Amino acid sequence: MDRTVLHVDMNNFYASVELLTRPDLADKPVIVGGDEAKRHGIVLAKNNLAKSYGVKTAETLYQALQKCPGAVVLPAQHDKYRHYSVWAKLLYREYSDRVESFGPDEAWIDVTELNRSGAALAHEIQNRVKSELGLPVSIGVSWNKTFAKMGSDYKKPEGITVIGRENYKDLLWPLPVGRLLFVGRVTAQRLTQIGIETVGELARQEPEDLRYILGKNADRLIYSARGEDRSPVLTAEEMGHQKSIGAMHTTDHDVRDPEDIRKLLWDLSGRVAERAVRAGLKGRTVSITVRYQDFSQHSRQRSTAYLMQDQGSIFEQAWILFEAGVSENLTKQGVRLLGVSLEQLEDETLPQQVSLADWAKCYTSE
């Protein structure tokens, strides 16, 4: 049975995040990166309006402003982008443990075990990312990672493209060979020079005939062009760098009652604890994220000397954080999104060093 693999690409990621808190710029070309006053730096991201003027990622800001003099240039805020990247991937992990990052704005999700339509899941995830994070995504659906990635690139913004065995030759093989995953500019030029201009033409080659040009990558690229990419979608544990376990909830109305916040934090702490137990991990830091009705967002974190994995301990730290830095804003505007995450993760089987004060506290509580 074929796998069902999704590739999610957050469209114009940095620019889309910036526009969440700058709705006044929705009808203006926006560029993220560089210093507008000094006219230096490069374009890190742009919205669709700036793209329509020919602005390209990685070109100099000077070049971009020559093409689009009226563009609004915003400085990059990497902490903010990292935050949204983390929360998007936590959302994806509600569907599968096999979520493999491909940069801050892209990820593969293996949803084979759900036994649901890949297209239906893609629509559901797309709608959730838009409603819960406010961000547009494109999603590709296929039986392998290469074609899923090419599917997410096929139709933007906010497209969903299913690449199946019945249509992959029609959709993907006519594309320029440089559109194949991991075919860089230099490789594409070399292939074009010997008459291989499309993905389909590459797929029809034999690896031994191209090893003199592509080396050991000949096998990988040709098999990928044929749809024979068997590489797995890796879990965070397999990638070796799971940094957080979290859960979030977007409300359907403005929440202003502290008791309702307590209940939400308790439920979210339980979901985090369940995932931590399943992953065999404990953490020393709890963080909370709160988004208000005007899309402003605040995050706070608190670390302890001991490792946490249970719902009560996680909730205790989350509630302290909320009371200390967020609760006063409830009277001004309601909460629309609430998130809890456990960080500084360690294997639960590792011995824990406990301080004398912590030991005394535990002894007294008995």
Secondary structure as a PSIPRED ss2 file (coil, helix, strand):
# PSIPRED VFORMAT (PSIPRED V4.0)

   1 M C   1.000  0.000  0.000
   2 D C   1.000  0.000  0.000
   3 R C   1.000  0.000  0.000
   4 T C   1.000  0.000  0.000
   5 V E   0.000  0.000  1.000
   6 L E   0.000  0.000  1.000
   7 H E   0.000  0.000  1.000
   8 V E   0.000  0.000  1.000
   9 D E   0.000  0.000  1.000
  10 M E   0.000  0.000  1.000
  11 N C   1.000  0.000  0.000
  12 N C   1.000  0.000  0.000
  13 F H   0.000  1.000  0.000
  14 Y H   0.000  1.000  0.000
  15 A H   0.000  1.000  0.000
  16 S H   0.000  1.000  0.000
  17 V H   0.000  1.000  0.000
  18 E H   0.000  1.000  0.000
  19 L H   0.000  1.000  0.000
  20 L H   0.000  1.000  0.000
  21 T C   1.000  0.000  0.000
  22 R C   1.000  0.000  0.000
  23 P H   0.000  1.000  0.000
  24 D H   0.000  1.000  0.000
  25 L H   0.000  1.000  0.000
  26 A C   1.000  0.000  0.000
  27 D C   1.000  0.000  0.000
  28 K C   1.000  0.000  0.000
  29 P C   1.000  0.000  0.000
  30 V E   0.000  0.000  1.000
  31 I E   0.000  0.000  1.000
  32 V E   0.000  0.000  1.000
  33 G C   1.000  0.000  0.000
  34 G C   1.000  0.000  0.000
  35 D E   0.000  0.000  1.000
  36 E C   1.000  0.000  0.000
  37 A C   1.000  0.000  0.000
  38 K C   1.000  0.000  0.000
  39 R C   1.000  0.000  0.000
  40 H E   0.000  0.000  1.000
  41 G C   1.000  0.000  0.000
  42 I E   0.000  0.000  1.000
  43 V C   1.000  0.000  0.000
  44 L C   1.000  0.000  0.000
  45 A E   0.000  0.000  1.000
  46 K E   0.000  0.000  1.000
  47 N C   1.000  0.000  0.000
  48 N H   0.000  1.000  0.000
  49 L H   0.000  1.000  0.000
  50 A H   0.000  1.000  0.000
  51 K H   0.000  1.000  0.000
  52 S H   0.000  1.000  0.000
  53 Y C   1.000  0.000  0.000
  54 G C   1.000  0.000  0.000
  55 V C   1.000  0.000  0.000
  56 K C   1.000  0.000  0.000
  57 T C   1.000  0.000  0.000
  58 A C   1.000  0.000  0.000
  59 E C   1.000  0.000  0.000
  60 T E   0.000  0.000  1.000
  61 L H   0.000  1.000  0.000
  62 Y H   0.000  1.000  0.000
  63 Q H   0.000  1.000  0.000
  64 A H   0.000  1.000  0.000
  65 L H   0.000  1.000  0.000
  66 Q H   0.000  1.000  0.000
  67 K H   0.000  1.000  0.000
  68 C C   1.000  0.000  0.000
  69 P C   1.000  0.000  0.000
  70 G C   1.000  0.000  0.000
  71 A C   1.000  0.000  0.000
  72 V E   0.000  0.000  1.000
  73 V E   0.000  0.000  1.000
  74 L E   0.000  0.000  1.000
  75 P C   1.000  0.000  0.000
  76 A C   1.000  0.000  0.000
  77 Q C   1.000  0.000  0.000
  78 H H   0.000  1.000  0.000
  79 D H   0.000  1.000  0.000
  80 K H   0.000  1.000  0.000
  81 Y H   0.000  1.000  0.000
  82 R H   0.000  1.000  0.000
  83 H H   0.000  1.000  0.000
  84 Y H   0.000  1.000  0.000
  85 S H   0.000  1.000  0.000
  86 V H   0.000  1.000  0.000
  87 W H   0.000  1.000  0.000
  88 A H   0.000  1.000  0.000
  89 K H   0.000  1.000  0.000
  90 L H   0.000  1.000  0.000
  91 L H   0.000  1.000  0.000
  92 Y H   0.000  1.000  0.000
  93 R C   1.000  0.000  0.000
  94 E C   1.000  0.000  0.000
  95 Y C   1.000  0.000  0.000
  96 S C   1.000  0.000  0.000
  97 D C   1.000  0.000  0.000
  98 R C   1.000  0.000  0.000
  99 V E   0.000  0.000  1.000
 100 E E   0.000  0.000  1.000
 101 S E   0.000  0.000  1.000
 102 F C   1.000  0.000  0.000
 103 G C   1.000  0.000  0.000
 104 P C   1.000  0.000  0.000
 105 D C   1.000  0.000  0.000
 106 E E   0.000  0.000  1.000
 107 A E   0.000  0.000  1.000
 108 W E   0.000  0.000  1.000
 109 I E   0.000  0.000  1.000
 110 D E   0.000  0.000  1.000
 111 V C   1.000  0.000  0.000
 112 T H   0.000  1.000  0.000
 113 E H   0.000  1.000  0.000
 114 L H   0.000  1.000  0.000
 115 N C   1.000  0.000  0.000
 116 R C   1.000  0.000  0.000
 117 S C   1.000  0.000  0.000
 118 G H   0.000  1.000  0.000
 119 A H   0.000  1.000  0.000
 120 A H   0.000  1.000  0.000
 121 L H   0.000  1.000  0.000
 122 A H   0.000  1.000  0.000
 123 H H   0.000  1.000  0.000
 124 E H   0.000  1.000  0.000
 125 I H   0.000  1.000  0.000
 126 Q H   0.000  1.000  0.000
 127 N H   0.000  1.000  0.000
 128 R H   0.000  1.000  0.000
 129 V H   0.000  1.000  0.000
 130 K H   0.000  1.000  0.000
 131 S H   0.000  1.000  0.000
 132 E H   0.000  1.000  0.000
 133 L H   0.000  1.000  0.000
 134 G C   1.000  0.000  0.000
 135 L C   1.000  0.000  0.000
 136 P C   1.000  0.000  0.000
 137 V E   0.000  0.000  1.000
 138 S E   0.000  0.000  1.000
 139 I E   0.000  0.000  1.000
 140 G E   0.000  0.000  1.000
 141 V E   0.000  0.000  1.000
 142 S E   0.000  0.000  1.000
 143 W C   1.000  0.000  0.000
 144 N C   1.000  0.000  0.000
 145 K H   0.000  1.000  0.000
 146 T H   0.000  1.000  0.000
 147 F H   0.000  1.000  0.000
 148 A H   0.000  1.000  0.000
 149 K H   0.000  1.000  0.000
 150 M H   0.000  1.000  0.000
 151 G H   0.000  1.000  0.000
 152 S H   0.000  1.000  0.000
 153 D H   0.000  1.000  0.000
 154 Y H   0.000  1.000  0.000
 155 K C   1.000  0.000  0.000
 156 K C   1.000  0.000  0.000
 157 P C   1.000  0.000  0.000
 158 E C   1.000  0.000  0.000
 159 G C   1.000  0.000  0.000
 160 I E   0.000  0.000  1.000
 161 T E   0.000  0.000  1.000
 162 V E   0.000  0.000  1.000
 163 I C   1.000  0.000  0.000
 164 G C   1.000  0.000  0.000
 165 R C   1.000  0.000  0.000
 166 E C   1.000  0.000  0.000
 167 N C   1.000  0.000  0.000
 168 Y H   0.000  1.000  0.000
 169 K H   0.000  1.000  0.000
 170 D H   0.000  1.000  0.000
 171 L H   0.000  1.000  0.000
 172 L C   1.000  0.000  0.000
 173 W C   1.000  0.000  0.000
 174 P C   1.000  0.000  0.000
 175 L C   1.000  0.000  0.000
 176 P E   0.000  0.000  1.000
 177 V H   0.000  1.000  0.000
 178 G H   0.000  1.000  0.000
 179 R H   0.000  1.000  0.000
 180 L C   1.000  0.000  0.000
 181 L C   1.000  0.000  0.000
 182 F C   1.000  0.000  0.000
 183 V C   1.000  0.000  0.000
 184 G C   1.000  0.000  0.000
 185 R H   0.000  1.000  0.000
 186 V H   0.000  1.000  0.000
 187 T H   0.000  1.000  0.000
 188 A H   0.000  1.000  0.000
 189 Q H   0.000  1.000  0.000
 190 R H   0.000  1.000  0.000
 191 L H   0.000  1.000  0.000
 192 T H   0.000  1.000  0.000
 193 Q H   0.000  1.000  0.000
 194 I C   1.000  0.000  0.000
 195 G C   1.000  0.000  0.000
 196 I C   1.000  0.000  0.000
 197 E C   1.000  0.000  0.000
 198 T E   0.000  0.000  1.000
 199 V H   0.000  1.000  0.000
 200 G H   0.000  1.000  0.000
 201 E H   0.000  1.000  0.000
 202 L H   0.000  1.000  0.000
 203 A H   0.000  1.000  0.000
 204 R C   1.000  0.000  0.000
 205 Q C   1.000  0.000  0.000
 206 E C   1.000  0.000  0.000
 207 P H   0.000  1.000  0.000
 208 E H   0.000  1.000  0.000
 209 D H   0.000  1.000  0.000
 210 L H   0.000  1.000  0.000
 211 R H   0.000  1.000  0.000
 212 Y H   0.000  1.000  0.000
 213 I H   0.000  1.000  0.000
 214 L H   0.000  1.000  0.000
 215 G C   1.000  0.000  0.000
 216 K C   1.000  0.000  0.000
 217 N H   0.000  1.000  0.000
 218 A H   0.000  1.000  0.000
 219 D H   0.000  1.000  0.000
 220 R H   0.000  1.000  0.000
 221 L H   0.000  1.000  0.000
 222 I H   0.000  1.000  0.000
 223 Y H   0.000  1.000  0.000
 224 S H   0.000  1.000  0.000
 225 A H   0.000  1.000  0.000
 226 R C   1.000  0.000  0.000
 227 G C   1.000  0.000  0.000
 228 E C   1.000  0.000  0.000
 229 D C   1.000  0.000  0.000
 230 R C   1.000  0.000  0.000
 231 S C   1.000  0.000  0.000
 232 P C   1.000  0.000  0.000
 233 V C   1.000  0.000  0.000
 234 L C   1.000  0.000  0.000
 235 T C   1.000  0.000  0.000
 236 A H   0.000  1.000  0.000
 237 E H   0.000  1.000  0.000
 238 E H   0.000  1.000  0.000
 239 M H   0.000  1.000  0.000
 240 G C   1.000  0.000  0.000
 241 H C   1.000  0.000  0.000
 242 Q C   1.000  0.000  0.000
 243 K C   1.000  0.000  0.000
 244 S E   0.000  0.000  1.000
 245 I E   0.000  0.000  1.000
 246 G E   0.000  0.000  1.000
 247 A E   0.000  0.000  1.000
 248 M E   0.000  0.000  1.000
 249 H E   0.000  0.000  1.000
 250 T E   0.000  0.000  1.000
 251 T E   0.000  0.000  1.000
 252 D E   0.000  0.000  1.000
 253 H E   0.000  0.000  1.000
 254 D E   0.000  0.000  1.000
 255 V E   0.000  0.000  1.000
 256 R C   1.000  0.000  0.000
 257 D C   1.000  0.000  0.000
 258 P H   0.000  1.000  0.000
 259 E H   0.000  1.000  0.000
 260 D H   0.000  1.000  0.000
 261 I H   0.000  1.000  0.000
 262 R H   0.000  1.000  0.000
 263 K H   0.000  1.000  0.000
 264 L H   0.000  1.000  0.000
 265 L H   0.000  1.000  0.000
 266 W H   0.000  1.000  0.000
 267 D H   0.000  1.000  0.000
 268 L H   0.000  1.000  0.000
 269 S H   0.000  1.000  0.000
 270 G H   0.000  1.000  0.000
 271 R H   0.000  1.000  0.000
 272 V H   0.000  1.000  0.000
 273 A H   0.000  1.000  0.000
 274 E H   0.000  1.000  0.000
 275 R H   0.000  1.000  0.000
 276 A H   0.000  1.000  0.000
 277 V H   0.000  1.000  0.000
 278 R H   0.000  1.000  0.000
 279 A H   0.000  1.000  0.000
 280 G C   1.000  0.000  0.000
 281 L E   0.000  0.000  1.000
 282 K E   0.000  0.000  1.000
 283 G E   0.000  0.000  1.000
 284 R E   0.000  0.000  1.000
 285 T E   0.000  0.000  1.000
 286 V E   0.000  0.000  1.000
 287 S E   0.000  0.000  1.000
 288 I E   0.000  0.000  1.000
 289 T E   0.000  0.000  1.000
 290 V E   0.000  0.000  1.000
 291 R E   0.000  0.000  1.000
 292 Y E   0.000  0.000  1.000
 293 Q C   1.000  0.000  0.000
 294 D C   1.000  0.000  0.000
 295 F C   1.000  0.000  0.000
 296 S C   1.000  0.000  0.000
 297 Q E   0.000  0.000  1.000
 298 H E   0.000  0.000  1.000
 299 S E   0.000  0.000  1.000
 300 R E   0.000  0.000  1.000
 301 Q E   0.000  0.000  1.000
 302 R E   0.000  0.000  1.000
 303 S E   0.000  0.000  1.000
 304 T E   0.000  0.000  1.000
 305 A E   0.000  0.000  1.000
 306 Y E   0.000  0.000  1.000
 307 L E   0.000  0.000  1.000
 308 M E   0.000  0.000  1.000
 309 Q C   1.000  0.000  0.000
 310 D C   1.000  0.000  0.000
 311 Q H   0.000  1.000  0.000
 312 G H   0.000  1.000  0.000
 313 S H   0.000  1.000  0.000
 314 I H   0.000  1.000  0.000
 315 F H   0.000  1.000  0.000
 316 E H   0.000  1.000  0.000
 317 Q H   0.000  1.000  0.000
 318 A H   0.000  1.000  0.000
 319 W H   0.000  1.000  0.000
 320 I H   0.000  1.000  0.000
 321 L H   0.000  1.000  0.000
 322 F H   0.000  1.000  0.000
 323 E H   0.000  1.000  0.000
 324 A H   0.000  1.000  0.000
 325 G H   0.000  1.000  0.000
 326 V C   1.000  0.000  0.000
 327 S H   0.000  1.000  0.000
 328 E H   0.000  1.000  0.000
 329 N H   0.000  1.000  0.000
 330 L H   0.000  1.000  0.000
 331 T H   0.000  1.000  0.000
 332 K C   1.000  0.000  0.000
 333 Q C   1.000  0.000  0.000
 334 G C   1.000  0.000  0.000
 335 V E   0.000  0.000  1.000
 336 R E   0.000  0.000  1.000
 337 L E   0.000  0.000  1.000
 338 L E   0.000  0.000  1.000
 339 G E   0.000  0.000  1.000
 340 V E   0.000  0.000  1.000
 341 S E   0.000  0.000  1.000
 342 L E   0.000  0.000  1.000
 343 E E   0.000  0.000  1.000
 344 Q E   0.000  0.000  1.000
 345 L E   0.000  0.000  1.000
 346 E E   0.000  0.000  1.000
 347 D E   0.000  0.000  1.000
 348 E C   1.000  0.000  0.000
 349 T C   1.000  0.000  0.000
 350 L C   1.000  0.000  0.000
 351 P C   1.000  0.000  0.000
 352 Q C   1.000  0.000  0.000
 353 Q C   1.000  0.000  0.000
 354 V C   1.000  0.000  0.000
 355 S C   1.000  0.000  0.000
 356 L H   0.000  1.000  0.000
 357 A H   0.000  1.000  0.000
 358 D H   0.000  1.000  0.000
 359 W H   0.000  1.000  0.000
 360 A H   0.000  1.000  0.000
 361 K H   0.000  1.000  0.000
 362 C H   0.000  1.000  0.000
 363 Y H   0.000  1.000  0.000
 364 T H   0.000  1.000  0.000
 365 S H   0.000  1.000  0.000
 366 E C   1.000  0.000  0.000
